[in-house]
Amino acid sequence: MLAKDNNCCYSLVFKKEAGPISVWQRLKETLTFQEPKGMSFELADTGNKTAGPGEDTGGYKDDGPAQTNQNEPGTSKEKERTVKSRGRSRGMRQPVRPVSGGHNQKDNVEKGTAQGKSEPVIDPGKLKVSGDLDQDVAYLKRVFHFPKNNDVVFRDFSIGMDNPVRALAIYIDGMTDKAIQNDSVLQPLMLLSRLRLDAQEGNLQDVVRERLLPGNQVEIFELMRATIDGVLNGDTVILIEGVDKALVMETKGWEHRNVGRPEVEMVVRGPHEAFNETFRVNTALIRKAFHSPDLVTEIFKVGNKDRINCGIMYLDGVVNRDLVQEAKRRIEMLETDYVGTSGILEQFIEDKTYALAPQVLSTERPDRVINHIIEGKVAVLIDGSPHVLVFPMNLFGILQSAEDAYLRWPYGSLLRMLRLVGVFLATFLPGIYVAVNAYHHEMIPTDLLMAIAGAREQVPFPTIVEVLIMEISFELIREAGIRVPGVIGPTLGIVGALILGQAAVAAKVVSPILIVIVAVTAIGSFTVPNYTLAFSIRAVRFLYIIMGGLFGFFGIVLGFFIHLNHLSSLKSFGVPFLSPLGVKSESADIIWRKPIWQQEERPGSVAPRKIKSQPPISRRWINREKGGNADDNQ
């Protein structure tokens, strides 16, 4: 009979009768049923038969000799036996009671939570390769959701021709180079190996790596996490029967964009190379241009689900060790599923995320990254992003262009002054126009005032509304020009601005002088070499327009001091954002650029371990008698 206990567990209970064949054996021979996935059952029976020595008990053993019931002489006391089984398809040995079906070290996989749902697996970072090929493959198939994932390939093969050993290759179709796989992995292991693997000394994985795999990068890992990361990164993972380690061979071969020209940070004089979306290509671009064994690249994984490659590059012996440790601490302690680009990573590691000004430099130029690394700063690269982050940075460092270092110092200084003028116009000019036109007419010459008044005579809007209409319209045109594909975008920006401005003046919506103000403001914003900082200036410009429209010059000055106080409170990895202003520094490189032979010191704000970058007299060809010695560079 079928009995139910207090725990809602079912038991098949029956009483054995005397006879040559027990009821248990009859049921075992005649009845079968399938165990539901993730469940196990308990079968209990009662009877008066005691199994003798060597007698079949139906797959379970007696808990002890039968005890005679005192109330019923000649009969044995009913007893219960429990059999628990985890087989997939058996006879009545399949248990009926749901129990906690834990897994032992052989499979070491977490149990499923409910029937019909996907079963979670144990953390790969805590699980080692077992050496049981079937078990390891079953685990990896669950991790990669095979066979639903059609692009994950499990390739069975045998190593060697004499006494072959079972093996398996795992890779993702489309991320590997098929020629490398065939020539450097499968062919040497399957066809060219005539070694008797059972006769070789040493570990089997070492024999395979050192004598059978001709690839230049073959690594051995114990943890499943490294194995899974290798597959996801485009490598080929090899598992061998009886070997408790996985061999990971680099076979990356996906399509990627070639190294091209910078699209945002363009220069007239200097290198014309830009980063792309491939991690190793970006690190190679930096090392190709800067040949130093002290250039260190540390690589680690970021993201709980994505597990993307992230690397930091710095110049050992120059960079402050505390800066490197702080950078690694902020990146490694991120708890998020996905960090896809440098823009996302920047928002995770910057000091104040609500600040309008960027505290980290984002650049697409390898030469600019090298210049900052030499100064004692840290660069962060992330796989899949064509931009590299550099920190710590200050406001004046972000305003500098990569071309400044390639020009003679008078030209570089002139460009910096023009750039600062452009920043001033892009930030304050519309607000000053609103304040003067609304509150301070006495500051405008009489002839100019009469011209402005005559032009605005038929304009129906106040000055602040007029300026906001034109500024918002121009921002819409600029954004549309960026989003429109192909060569139409720049054309749309130029033609759209001209047509819109002319039509607005003809319709008496705005005055002609305002078209000039907006155009000069836009030109000034284009002089900012950093895209993120230019966005910050565009946002702050609207605040100054509102303050000038409400309070005149007093509002602009008040807004300036609030803005200055905000900027002075910012820090980039402990370095004040407005340094070297207000900070004792040995190198105040703000507006006036020194000649290259006088730039002897690195920025003191980053506290480099080696402050001198060159001796006091670097041009020793001028005066050999005054040439520096080795101590000058300390």
Summary of the structure (lengths in Angstrom):
residues: 634
radius of gyration: 37.6
end to end distance: 92.3
largest distance: 131.7
contacts: 1892
relative contact order: 0.06
helix: 40%
strand: 15%
